[in-house]
Amino acid sequence: MTDKRKVRKAVFPVAGLGTRFLPATKAVPKEMLTVVDKPVIQYVVDEALEAGIEHLIFVTGRSKAVIEDYFDIQVELDQTLRERNKKAEIELLEAMLPKAGTTSFTRQQAPLGLGHAVWCARDLVGNEPFALLLPDMIMKSEKGCLKGMVELYEQSGGNVVAVEECAPEQAHKYGIVGVGEKIGDGFRITKMVEKPARGTAPSNFFINGRYILQPEIFPILERQERGAGNEIQLTDGMVKLAESQAFAAYHFRGETYDCGAKDGFILANVAFALERGDIRPTVEVPLKALLQGLK
């Protein structure tokens, strides 16, 4: 068993090419596409900060420098806003700006899979547990998904993944976990299976893109052979790690939007817009009219 050292660092793998959103992503990283008026990556970073994360680690690739610029001061913009006395805008940007020295960026030079992207962060993470948040997935709930995971981790130690329920007949599409004894807002994981054959899944709980992992995953990923898609798969590494360390599942109860897919991205924009008091009054009626016009 591992100890329960505080989870201080979070890794965000943002090197993907975003081919499902071409042509937009030819010039704009998919993580910088906006849900209402914030980039997708900002929602994910906000979730991490709510959970107490102190250091943000981005695994980037070529053409992703704009992400690094986004988490920095824009001098000309700041000066213009101050000259025009735009106090609300200044306060908004200052609130979102990470503290100096709390963001790090490293490159994944080749698209070798999620497991490889995580391995690229090894020196920045060091010998301590860390959170991993897939930047395509944004969640909506009263309590942030990662915050709930950290609370479970403080009870369970080891490794924690967030899970949601899917229809049993859809289980073959996901990474599925086996259900063990209940613990806090989740349960012990008895096994992990990536896209099980129809009718063989151990449950209908699928991993939804949030992880807390121990640093022992890094040497496993370093030695790991390529798996599905000729890539280094994180799930394969976790299965190996589970031979020596415990895994728990946090049962996330909320809405998850896959903003790496067009339908999830559109639904996220609608859902978050309708939560805004400054937007809902002007879009609710037209949205209803559009739905009523569907045949």
RAMORA-V807434 format. One record per residue. N is the residue number from 1. RES is the residue in one small letter. NEAR is the number of other C-alpha atoms within 12 Angstrom. D_FIRST is the distance of its C-alpha to the first C-alpha in Angstrom with 1 decimal. Layout:
# RAMORA-V807434
[[N RES NEAR D_FIRST] [N RES NEAR D_FIRST]]
This chain:
# RAMORA-V807434
[[1 m 16 0.0] [2 t 23 3.8] [3 d 19 6.8] [4 k 24 9.6] [5 r 23 12.2] [6 k 27 15.3] [7 v 41 16.3] [8 r 30 19.6] [9 k 39 20.6] [10 a 48 21.7] [11 v 48 22.9] [12 f 47 26.0] [13 p 45 27.2] [14 v 45 31.0] [15 a 37 32.6] [16 g 35 33.7] [17 l 29 37.5] [18 g 29 38.0] [19 t 18 40.5] [20 r 21 40.6] [21 f 26 42.3] [22 l 17 45.0] [23 p 13 47.4] [24 a 18 45.9] [25 t 20 42.9] [26 k 18 45.3] [27 a 20 45.7] [28 v 24 43.1] [29 p 36 39.3] [30 k 39 38.1] [31 e 45 35.7] [32 m 35 38.8] [33 l 34 40.6] [34 t 27 41.2] [35 v 33 40.3] [36 v 25 43.3] [37 d 19 43.5] [38 k 24 40.0] [39 p 30 38.3] [40 v 36 35.5] [41 i 39 33.1] [42 q 34 34.1] [43 y 35 32.8] [44 v 44 29.4] [45 v 44 29.3] [46 d 32 30.4] [47 e 36 27.5] [48 a 42 25.1] [49 l 32 27.1] [50 e 22 27.1] [51 a 31 23.3] [52 g 25 23.5] [53 i 31 23.0] [54 e 27 24.7] [55 h 29 25.1] [56 l 41 26.4] [57 i 40 26.0] [58 f 42 28.5] [59 v 43 28.5] [60 t 36 32.2] [61 g 28 35.0] [62 r 23 38.7] [63 s 25 40.8] [64 k 31 38.0] [65 a 24 39.3] [66 v 24 40.5] [67 i 35 37.0] [68 e 30 36.7] [69 d 17 40.1] [70 y 24 39.3] [71 f 30 36.6] [72 d 23 39.2] [73 i 20 42.5] [74 q 18 45.5] [75 v 14 48.2] [76 e 10 51.3] [77 l 17 49.9] [78 d 21 48.9] [79 q 16 52.4] [80 t 15 54.2] [81 l 20 52.4] [82 r 16 53.3] [83 e 12 56.9] [84 r 13 57.1] [85 n 13 55.5] [86 k 16 52.8] [87 k 16 50.7] [88 a 13 48.6] [89 e 18 47.7] [90 i 23 46.9] [91 e 15 44.6] [92 l 15 42.8] [93 l 23 42.1] [94 e 18 41.1] [95 a 16 38.6] [96 m 22 36.9] [97 l 25 37.0] [98 p 27 33.6] [99 k 17 33.9] [100 a 13 34.8] [101 g 14 32.1] [102 t 21 29.5] [103 t 30 30.1] [104 s 28 29.5] [105 f 34 30.8] [106 t 31 30.2] [107 r 30 31.9] [108 q 30 30.9] [109 q 19 34.1] [110 a 19 34.0] [111 p 27 32.9] [112 l 28 30.2] [113 g 33 28.0] [114 l 39 25.2] [115 g 38 22.6] [116 h 38 25.0] [117 a 38 25.7] [118 v 49 22.0] [119 w 37 21.9] [120 c 37 25.1] [121 a 37 23.4] [122 r 35 20.9] [123 d 19 22.9] [124 l 29 23.6] [125 v 36 19.9] [126 g 23 18.8] [127 n 21 15.4] [128 e 27 14.1] [129 p 35 13.0] [130 f 46 16.2] [131 a 47 18.2] [132 l 50 20.3] [133 l 45 23.5] [134 l 44 26.0] [135 p 43 29.3] [136 d 42 31.4] [137 m 37 29.8] [138 i 43 31.0] [139 m 42 30.1] [140 k 26 32.3] [141 s 20 31.1] [142 e 15 31.5] [143 k 21 28.0] [144 g 31 26.6] [145 c 46 24.0] [146 l 46 21.7] [147 k 33 22.2] [148 g 35 21.1] [149 m 46 18.0] [150 v 47 17.1] [151 e 29 17.8] [152 l 35 15.5] [153 y 41 12.7] [154 e 26 13.4] [155 q 26 12.8] [156 s 33 9.9] [157 g 30 7.8] [158 g 40 6.5] [159 n 45 9.9] [160 v 49 13.1] [161 v 48 16.5] [162 a 47 19.8] [163 v 40 21.9] [164 e 31 25.4] [165 e 28 27.6] [166 c 24 30.3] [167 a 16 33.2] [168 p 22 32.0] [169 e 19 34.7] [170 q 22 33.3] [171 a 29 29.8] [172 h 25 30.8] [173 k 23 31.1] [174 y 31 27.5] [175 g 36 23.9] [176 i 39 22.9] [177 v 44 19.8] [178 g 30 19.5] [179 v 27 19.2] [180 g 20 16.9] [181 e 16 16.8] [182 k 19 17.9] [183 i 24 16.0] [184 g 20 18.1] [185 d 28 20.2] [186 g 33 18.3] [187 f 32 16.4] [188 r 34 13.5] [189 i 38 14.4] [190 t 23 15.3] [191 k 31 16.9] [192 m 38 18.5] [193 v 32 22.1] [194 e 30 24.3] [195 k 27 27.8] [196 p 25 27.9] [197 a 18 31.4] [198 r 18 33.4] [199 g 15 32.7] [200 t 19 29.4] [201 a 29 27.0] [202 p 27 24.2] [203 s 33 25.0] [204 n 31 27.0] [205 f 40 24.1] [206 f 39 24.1] [207 i 39 22.1] [208 n 38 24.4] [209 g 37 23.7] [210 r 42 21.1] [211 y 42 17.5] [212 i 50 14.7] [213 l 48 12.9] [214 q 42 10.6] [215 p 35 13.0] [216 e 31 11.7] [217 i 42 14.0] [218 f 33 17.0] [219 p 23 17.4] [220 i 29 16.9] [221 l 34 19.7] [222 e 23 21.8] [223 r 18 22.1] [224 q 27 22.3] [225 e 21 25.7] [226 r 21 27.6] [227 g 20 27.4] [228 a 17 29.5] [229 g 12 32.3] [230 n 15 31.8] [231 e 22 29.1] [232 i 30 25.5] [233 q 32 23.7] [234 l 39 20.6] [235 t 38 19.9] [236 d 31 20.0] [237 g 38 17.4] [238 m 43 15.0] [239 v 28 15.7] [240 k 26 14.8] [241 l 29 11.5] [242 a 30 10.7] [243 e 20 11.1] [244 s 18 7.8] [245 q 27 5.8] [246 a 31 6.8] [247 f 41 10.2] [248 a 43 12.4] [249 a 51 16.1] [250 y 44 18.4] [251 h 34 21.8] [252 f 35 24.3] [253 r 25 27.7] [254 g 20 30.2] [255 e 24 32.3] [256 t 35 31.0] [257 y 32 33.7] [258 d 29 33.3] [259 c 33 35.5] [260 g 35 35.3] [261 a 22 37.7] [262 k 22 41.2] [263 d 15 41.0] [264 g 25 37.8] [265 f 30 39.2] [266 i 21 42.5] [267 l 24 40.8] [268 a 34 38.7] [269 n 30 41.9] [270 v 25 43.6] [271 a 26 40.8] [272 f 31 40.2] [273 a 24 44.0] [274 l 23 44.7] [275 e 18 42.3] [276 r 17 44.5] [277 g 12 47.3] [278 d 13 49.3] [279 i 20 49.1] [280 r 20 48.9] [281 p 15 52.6] [282 t 14 53.9] [283 v 21 51.8] [284 e 20 51.3] [285 v 14 54.9] [286 p 16 55.1] [287 l 19 51.8] [288 k 16 53.1] [289 a 11 56.3] [290 l 12 54.6] [291 l 11 52.6] [292 q 10 55.8] [293 g 9 57.5] [294 l 8 55.2] [295 k 5 56.9]]
